Amino acid sequence: MVSELNALLINCTLKPSPAESSTHVLGEQVLVALAQHGVAGDRIRAVDHRILPGVRTDEGKGDEWPELRERVLAADIVVFATPTWMGQHSSVAQRVLERLDAEISETDDQGRPTLFDKVAVAVVVGNEDGAHHISAILFQALNDAGFTVPAQASVYWNGEAMHGTDYKDLTSVPEKVTQATQTAVANAVHLARMLKDEGYSA
């Protein structure tokens, strides 16, 4: 049985729309690769929304997270993308992770955590080192929340230290980034189909 899959890109750039963003560029390239496997794509630029601080599914008046959360719950694959600032993931990414923390205590109609059977891919971009460190943080947090992490599921690009070139300014996609994208996407789709057809038991 071949299941239809949906992917959601959560772009945690610090730049509101319509500003250009290297995180957007690399994240969209992952969505394009997913589309080649028949996976439909959706996207959220988190900084464009009022996501209140907290670790509950709804933090009250003015909180836009509950609507965004529904899109997370509708996705089979979540592509979590962040820039690198001062060697760390962005503050926007941390806010989203904190809101996803609420899912640890939320369950579905089978009594399982709500994010079981969902797959996570990490996308990290920046001009300094830090991609492995950030991927480790993202994967641990996302796995705690209930996501399953495929083999080699991080896609990243780091430019030279003290250099001013952004990923969005490159004239072509580096071969290693293309290879990493293809591997991460193929493994994510394979795992997501398995989990959708026969998920974890309660």
Secondary structure, DSSP 8 states (H G I E B T S, - for coil): ----EEEEEEE--SS-TTS--HHHHHHHHHHHHHHTTTEEEEEEEGGGS---SSSSS--STT--HHHHHHHHHH-SEEEEEEEEETTEE-HHHHHHHHHHGGGGG-B-TTSSBTTTT-EEEEEEEESSS-HHHHHHHHHHHHHHHT-B--TT-EEEEE--TT----GGG-SS--HHHHHHHHHHHHHHHHHHHHHHHS----
